[in-house]
Amino acid sequence: MADLPRHTAIQIEQSLELWLEVEFTFLHVDKLAATLSELPREDQDFLLNWIRRIATTNIEIAHQFGQRVMDVLSHMDRRVIEAWALHTMDTYDRSGLRPALLVVQDAENFVHLRHERVAGAVYEDVSGILLTFVRGLSGRQLKMEQGETLYTDTETLYLPAVVAKMHTTEDNFQLCKAMVAYLWAQTRYGTFRVNLTDALSHYSDNEKALKLFHALETLRLDACISRELPGLFREMKRLRAELGEIQPISDKWADYTQELAKPTATANDCLRLLVDAYTGIVPDDVCYQGELKPEVVAACMSARMEREKMLLRVKLAEFAKDLTKQNEKERESPPNFDVKTPDGEEEEQGGITQLELTLDDMPIAPPEGVRQLLTSIQLDWGEIPPECLTAAGEGEYDPSLYQEQVQDPDAVWQGTYHEEGATFYSEWDCGRQHYRKNWCVMREKDVLPVYDNFVPEVLQKYNGLVKHLRRVFEAMRDENRLLKRQVYGDEVDIDALVEALADARDGSEMSDHLFMRMHRTERNIAVIFMVDMSGSTKGWINDAERESLVLLCETLETLGDRYAIYGFSGITRKRCELYRIKRIDEPYNEEVKARISGIRPQDYTRMGFAIRHLTHLLNEVEAKTKLLITLSDGKPDDYFDGYRGEYGFEDTRKALQEAQRSGIHPFCITIDTEARDYLPHMYGAVNYTVIDDVKKLPLKVADIYRRLTT
């Protein structure tokens, strides 16, 4: 690189004119080109590369970046400049042009915040691990979301976007874990079982009283965590020590600590001690305690307590009905449910007690849903109120009070656009050479079933072929395979014996792998068929796809492999839709047959999001071999947002690489006669096949599947 001559100002100006489309934007690049021409060749190539990459996202940002980067080049290393450029483009994707230009102009602030981005624990990165952690603890099944501050409303734990109080990423992750454990302890040990708004209302300084209560409650919850999770509590103490939070305390607060450390201490004890503590000063916050929001908690608890009370009564009624069916006799009196502490169990103060559900004084094992409700109600009420244990009668309840409101996937596109309930997937931008984060808004939908004679007619049309395929696939099922060179077996392996005798004559040690035996192989395969439902499949292509799926299902049922079928289509990144035709654990029944019949062409061919989502679904299945087979009639293409040509190819290729890295084998079956120009680049040289006649599709798909899985 050092030997290469520097780009001249004229060369740089020509490149900038092309990338920044000067002919149409009228941007002035001569001064920028002159400045860049004075830099060493290595710096020139580095900066020009980033200007070109940013220009694929937005030309104005690229121009501003080129001018601003000259001011910071001397004191900002390349890794920081790269991070700054990527953050600018992410800001443009998320918030638009003006916020992105502010990021470009405020480069010094980006450097200041870089420590948070480098050493901090980012919510997006740690939330999955922490959610698994908190759901492994006892108590209510909590959710987790990103919030402005650290707090809980008793159902959801809100964590800030970045936690960077500690010096290293590992310690910041541990601090996040401590935060989650502390918020969990608030719900587990009854912090909100007292009405804080009413309890603190008689204090002249409500804010001070709330902070003091929070400090006292932290002493109590620390003691609870040290008993329940002693290893984690030691880590929490270490974090506090490193932040210099462990300081000598007054005799009065030492007495509070001792009293609240008792296993019998409750939030009411904190309120009692608050009367004395109110005359003193408020201690400093602990790094993991966050804040209390009594109004938010009260609103959440009020709605939940009423809902869960009714839901438990409904579930007990359903439970009693199921038990009656099992006993094969009608119940003569209403079911009498009750709870009691099992023999040998001690009642726990402040937390939850293991309860035994009884029906007519006989202990019974409740379903998981009932058990979770009993736990949640006990956390809120401190006990199970008797009225909650009365089974609901016919017509006594309104289902809308307890049933989850399912979002209509079609209704969400009506009126003002919003993304509630959608799943987001990143997309690879080849020009940027980086992902566009959370770029695709995806929803799963069911194909509208059509109950007609399509499937019987297909079976009639391909009657001979179906019988042939069934015979072929039956032969594949649990087929026997001859294993050679075994330590033991039914027959001598002549080849192995000859080699062993030759070794013996040479003075080498004889191998003991001299036998062969038949082995019955068991299939352990999971496959998802990804069906193109774009508008270009309208007509006989759609018919051929549906006929292929019918033949596939008929033959795969013989084989016993687990399989799923999903269609994909969409229009722009804001409307990416995946159509459920058959889930992997769903039987091939009349409903599935009607959905296959109901497959209809939709919009455009955006493939990356579909591959990523189906990869996620396949990775949740335990199988030795996992296949993702695409049935398509054309190349990746979408409407108006640039998802075509190189961009579409490269995103699809990247999604397929992600699938392969996770252990999935992708394959494509297409009828696009031009596919040989682009499919080898996306799928690899041997992972696709082109069928030149759409009429052959139903005949070929099952045969290709057989070859892939044997």
N, C-alpha and C positions, 0 to 999 in steps of 0.2 A: 504493500500500500504506500509505503514511504517513497517508493521509486516512481509512482504514478504522477504525472503532471497535474497541476491543479486545473479545475474547470475555469474557463475564462468567463468574464462577465456576460459576454454575448451568449455563450453556451447555456449558462444558468438562466439568463433571461428568456431564452427560447423554451427551456423546460418549464419555467414558471408560467409563461404565457399559455402553454398547452394545458398544464394542470389546473390553473386558475381561470381558464377560459376567458382570457383578457379581451378577446374579440367581442364578447357579449357583456362582460362584467365591467369593462373599462377600468379595472384596477391598475394602479401604477406599480410596476415591479422593477423598474430600472435601478432605483436606489438600493432596494433589497438585493438585487443581483450583484451590484457593485460591491456591497458590503460582504456578501458571501464569497465573492471571488478572492478576497484577501485572506481567507481562512486556509489552514492546511487542508489537503485533499481529504484526509480522514474525517475532519469535522464537516467539510462540505457534503460528503456522501451521507453522513449521519443526519444532518439537518434537512437536506433535500429529500431524503427518504421519508422523514416524518411529515414534511410539508405535503408530499405526494399522498401519503396515507390519510392524512387529515382531510385533504381536498376531496377524497372519495365520500366523506361524510358531509362536509360543508365547506364551500370555497372561501367564504368570508372568514371563518374560523382559521382556516389554513393560512390565509394572508396575514391575519392579526398575529397568529402564532409565530410566523416567520419573522415579523418585525420585533415582537416582544422577546423572542428567544435570544436575540443578539445582545440584549441588555443583561441577561442572567447567565450567559454561556460561561463566563469567566469564573463564577462562584457556585455553579450548580452542576453536579456530576451527571453523567449520562443516564444512569438508572433513574435519577430524580426527574430528569427531563422526559424520559419515556413514561414514567408514572403520571407526570403532569399532563402530557399529551393524551394519554388514555383516559384520565379523569375528565379532561375537557370534553372528549367525545361522549363519554358516559353521561355527563351532565347535559349535553345537547340531546341525547336520546331520551333522557328522563324529563328534562324541564324546558328544553327549547334553546333558541339562539342566544337570547340576552343573558341568561344565567351562565351559559358556556363562555360567552365573551368576557364576563366578569371573572371567571376562573383564569382565562388567559391573561387578563390585565393584572390580577392579584397573585402573581407567581410567588411572591415572598410569603404570603399567607399560606399558600399550599405547602411550602417548605416547612413552615412552622407546624402545620398540622400533619406533616408526614410521619412524625413519630407515632401519632395515633394510628396511621394507616399501616405502618411497618410493624410496630410492636404491639399495637392494640388488638384486642379480641373483637372481631367484627361479628355482629349478630348473625348475619347470613351464614357465616362459617361455623359458628358454634351452636346455633339453636337446635339443630338436629340431635347432636350428642346430648345436649342438656335436657331436651325434651324426653329422650329415652331414659336419662338419669332420673328425672323427677317422677316419671311414670313408674319407675321401679320402686318408689317409696310408697308407704302406706297412705291411705286417705283418699281424697277425691281425685278423679282423673283430671288433671289440670291441663290447660292449653298454654301456649306461649306466643307472644307477639312482640313486635318492635314498638317501643313507645318513646315519648320525649324524656321521661324520667323512669326511675325504678320503683315500681309499686305493684300491688295486686288488687283486683276487685273481688277476690275469692274464687274466681273461676279461671282467670287468665293471669299469667305472670307477664308483666311488661318490662322488657329490658331495653336500655338505650342502644343506639345503633353501634357505638364503639365504646369499649371499656379500655382505658389506657392509663390507669393510675399507676400501675406497676411498670418496671423497667423492661421486662421481657414478655414475649407473647405467651409463654407457658404460664407465668404468674398471672397475667391478665385473664387467661382462661380459668385458672383456679379461682380468681376473684369472681368471675361470672358464676362459677359453680357454687361459691359461697353465697352469692346473691340469691340464686335460685333456691338453695337449701333454706335460707332465712325466710324467703317469701312462702315457701312450702310450709315451714314451721308455723307461720302466722295462721294458715288455714287449718293446720293439723292440731294445734294446741289451743285453739279457741280465742285468738286475739280479738276477733270480731264478734264474739258471742255477747259482748257488751255493746250497748248502743252508745257510741262515743259522742255523738252529737248531743244527746240528752245528758250524758254523764258529765260532760265538760261545760255545759251551758252556764252553770252558776259561777264559773271562774271569770274574773274581770278581763283577763288576757287569755282568750281562747287559744291563740297560736302558741303561747308559752306552755299552757297546760297540755296541749297536744304533743309538743316536743318532749316535755318531761315524761308524759305517759309512754311515749315511744321509747325513751331512754330506759325507763323501768322495764318495759316489756322486752326490750332487747336483752336485759340481764336474765329475765326468766326464760326467754327462748334460747339463749346461749346455753343455759343449763339443760334445757330439753334436748338440744342438738348434741351436747356433749354426752348425754346418756344414750341417745339413739344412734348417733353417728360419731363415735369418739375419734376415729381417724380423720374424718373431714374437719371436725372441730379443732383438732391440733393444727391442721393446715390453715384454718381461718385465723387462729391466734398468731401463726407465723406471718400471715399477710398483714395483720394489724401491727405486729412488731416492726416489720420492715417499713411500714408507713409512719412509724413513730406514734401510733395511737394508744399504745399501752403506757399510761402514765400513772403515777401515784394518785390514789383517790382519797377523798375525805373519809373520816370515820363513819359519817352518816351514810354515805353511799356504799361503804364496805358492809354496813349492817343490812342495807337494802339487798345487796348482792347475796348475802348469806341467807336472808329470808326467802328471796325469790328462787333460790337454787333448790328449795325443797320440792320433791316430786308432787306434793299436793298443791303447790302454788298455782293460782289461776290469774286471769286478767283482772278479776275483781280485787285481788290482792294488790295489783299495781295501782288501781284506782284508790284503794285505801291508803297506800303509801304516798300517793300523789298529794294528798292533803298536807303532809309534812314537807314533801320535797318542793312544793310550790313556792315556799319562801326563799329558796336558794337559787343558784344559777343553773342554767341548762348545760349539761355536759356536751362535749363535741360529738358530732355524728360518728357512727361506726361505718367503715368503708362499705359494708355490704347491707346496711339496713334500709336504704332508700327512703321513701316517705309514706305517710299514711294519708289516705283520701277517704275520710268517713262518709262523705256524701255519695261518692261513687260506689263504695262498698254497700251502703244501705240500699241503694237502688237495685244493685245486682242481687243482693240477698233476698230482698222483698219479693222480686219476681221469681227467683229460684225456689224459695221455700213453698210458695203457693203451688208452683208447677209440680215440684217433686212430691208434695203431699198428695196431690190428686193422682199423679202418675203411679205412686206406690199402691194406692187403693185400686187402680185399674189393673195393675200387674198382679196384685194379690187375687183379684177376682178371676183373672185368666188362669193363674196358677191353680186356684181351687177347682176351676172347671176341668183343667187337665188331669188333676188328681182324681176327680170323680170319674172321668172317662176310664182311667186306668183301673179303678176299682170295680168298674162295670155295675155300679149301682147308684141310684139317685141319692143326693144328700137330703136328709129330711129337715135339717135346720141350717141357718146361715153359717158359713165358716167362721170359726172363732180363732183368729190369729193373735199371737202374743210373742213377746221376746223376753228372754231371761239370760242372765249370766251363766255360762256353763259351769258345772261343778269343777272346783279346783282353780277357776279363773278369778282374778281379783279385779275389782272395778278400778279403772284408771282415771285419775283426776286430770282435768284439763285436756285430755286427748280423746281417743275413742276406745271403747271397750269391746272386746270380742263378744258378740251377742249370738244367741241361738234362737232361731225362729221356730215357733211351735204352732201346730194346728190341732185344736181340740186337746191341748195339753201334751200332744205327742211331738217330739222334735222332728223337724223335716229339713232337708237340704234345699235351700232356695236356689233358683236360677241365678246366673251371674248378674243379670240386670237388677234383680231384686236386692241382691247382696250389696251392689254398688249404691243403690238408692238408700238402703238402711245406713250405710256408712256416711253418705253425704248428709242425710237428715240428722244423724247423730252429731256430725260436726257443727251443724248450724244451731240445733236446738239443745245440744248437750244430752239428749235422751231421745227416745222414739215416742212422741205423743200418742196416746191411745187412739185418738181419732184417725191417725194415719194408718192404723192397723185394721180398720174396718173396710172390708172389700166393697168396692163400688158396685152399686146396683145398676140394672138396665136403665139406660137413658138418664143416668144421674150426672153425667159429665159431658163436657164439651171437648171433643177430640182436639180442637184447635188450641186448647190450653196446654197440651202436653206433647202433641206430635210436632216433630221438627218440620219447619217450613221448607219444602223443597223448591229451589229456584227453577223456574221454567227456562230451559236453555234457549228457547226462542224468544221469550218475553224480554230477556235481558237486552236484546238488541233493539227493542222498541223504545221510542221516546229518547230521553237523554242517555247517551251512551255511558255505560259503566262496566267495571271489570269484576264486580262482586262475584265470588264463587268460582272464578276461572283459575286455571293453572297456567303458570308462565314458564316459557322455555326460552333459553338464550339461543342466538343464531350466529353463525360464523360469517363475519364480513371479510371477504378475501381482500378487498382493497385496503381495509384497515389492518388486516392480519391479526384480528382480535375479535372476541365475541361481542355482540350487542346484547347486553345483559337484560334478561327478562323481556325479550323483544316480542315474542309471539304469545298471544292471548288464546289459550286453547280450552275448549269445552268438549266433554264427551256427551254424545246424544245417542238415543236408541233409534234404530231404523224403524220407521212406521211399518208394522207388519201388514202384509196383504194376504188374506186367506183366499186363495184361488186354486186352480188346478195346475199351477206351474210345475211344482215338484213331481206330481204323478206323470205329467206329460213328458218331462225330461227323462224320468225313469223308463217310460214306455219307448221314447225315441232312442235311448241308448241301452235298450234292454240287454242286448248281447254283450256290449262292452262292459256294462256294470257287472254281469256275471263273471266275465273274464277277469276284471280288476279284482273282484272279491276273491277269486281263486288265487290270484297272484299274491295278494296281500295276506291271505290266510297262510300261505306258505312262508311268508316272512315272519309270522308271529312266533315268537319263542323258538326260532330255528336252531337246529343243532349245528355246532361248529366243531371241527376236528382240531384239537390242541395238540401240537407236536412238542417233542423234547420236554416231557414232563418227568417229574421224579417218580410218580406212580401212574398206572393207567391200565387199560384193558389189553393193549397189544404192544409188542416191541416196535419201537421206531427204528426201522432198518438203517435209514440214513444216519441217525444219531449213533447207532451201534457201530457202524463202519468207521465213522470218524473217531469214536472212542477207542476202537481197537488199533487204529492207526496211531493215535496218541500213545497208547500203551507200548507199541513196538518202538516208538521213538523215545521211550523212557519218561513220557509226560504222564501226569496224573489223569486217570480216566474220569470223564464226567459221569455223574449219576442221573442225568436227565436223558433217560433211554427209552421212555415210554410215550405212548400217545393214547388220548382218550377223547370221547365225545363230550361236549359241554353244551348245555342248553342255555343260550344267551337270553337275558331278559332285556327288553327294550325299556329305555328310560329317556324318552324324547318328549320335549315340549316345543310346539311350533305355533307361531302366529302368522296368519295370512293377512297381508296388508293390501287391501283392494282399492285401486284407483276409482274414485267416484266423481272425477272431474267431468265438466260438461262435454268434453270431447269423446266420452264413452257412449254418448247418446246413440241409440239405434242397436244395430246387431252386435256391437262390441259389448254393450251392457248385457244383452241376451247371452252372449258367449261367456262372459264373466260369471253370470248367475248359474248357467249350466255347469261350468267348471266347478263351482263351489258345491253344487248338489252332488256331482260325482265324487268330489273329494270327501265330503262328509260321509257318503255311503260307504266308501272304501276305508276311510280312517276309523269308522266305527268297528269295522272288522279287525283292524290292527290294534285298537285299544290305546293309541297314542293320545296324549293330551294336546288339544289344539283349540285355538281361538281364531275368530275372524273379525277384523275391523276394517271399515272403509274410511277413506280420508278425502277431504276436500277443504275449501275455504276461499275467502276473498279478502285479500290484504292480511297483514300480520295481526290485525285486530280481530279477525274472525277466522280462526283456525279450528276446524271441527273434525272430530273423530267419531265415527259412527259405529256403535256396538251392534254387531250382528250375532256373534256368539262369544261369550266369555269362556275363559279356559276351563273353568270348573262347571260350566253349564251343560246339561245334557242336550243331545241333538233331538229336540222334540218338535212338536207342531209349531210352537212359537218361533223357534229358530228357522224352521222351514219357511214360515210366513215372512220373517225378516229378510231371508235370502230373496224371496219373491219380490219383496218391497224395495230392493236396492234400486235407486234411481240416480241418474246423473245430477250433480250439484253445480259447483262453481269451478275453481281452478286447482292446479296441481302443485301445492306447496308441500314438500316432502319432509323437510328437516324436522319439524315439530312432531310429525307422526312417527318417524323413526325413533326419535328420542323418547317419546311417551311409551311406545310399545317396547322399547328396550327396557325402560323402567318396569313395565309390567312383567316382562319375561324374567328379569332379574329377581323378581319376587317369587319365582317358581323354582323349586328344587328339582333339577333334572341334569343328567349327565350331558345330554346334547340339546342345545337350544337353537332353533332356526327361526329366522325372520324372512319370510318369502313374500316378495312384492309382486302383485299382478298389476301391470300398468300398460297404458297404450301410448305413452309419450314421455317427454322430458319434463323436468321441474319447471314450472311456470306459474306466475301469479299476476294479478292485475295491479298495475299502476305504482307499486312500491319497489320496483327494481328487482323482484325475485324472478329473474330470468337470465339466460345466458350464463356467463362465468359465475355470477353471484349465486344463482340457483344450483349450478353444478357443484360448486365448492362447498356450499353449506350442506348439501345432501351427502357429499363425499365425507365431510367432517363428521356428520351424524353417524354415517356407516362405520367410520373408524372408531368412534366412541363405542358403538355397539360391539365391534370386534374386540376391542380392548377389554370389554366386560365379559367376554367369553361367548358371545352370540355369533352365529354364522349367518350373514345375510346372503340372500340370493334373489335375483330378479328374473321374472318371466315377462317378456314384453312382446307386443305385436308391432312396435314401431320399427319400420324397416331402416330408419336412419339411426337406430340405437347403437349400432356398432361404432359410431363416431364418438359417443360420449359414455356409454355404459362401462367399457373397460376402465376408463379413468375413475368412475365413481365406485364400481363394485369390484374391480379387479378383473384380470383377463379370463378367469374361469368361473366366475360367480354370477353368470347371467346366461340367458339363452334367448334368442330372438326367434319368434314363430312368424313365418312369413304369411301365413293365411289364418285369419281370425277363426275360421271354421275348425281349425285344428286345435284351438285352445282347449276345449273340454277334453279332447283325447290325449293331449300332451301333459296337462298339469299333473294329473295323478301319476303318470309314468315318471315325470321328472321328480316328484316327491319321493317315489320309490327309490330312484337312483340316489337321491341325496341322503337317504336314511339307511342305506345298506352298505 
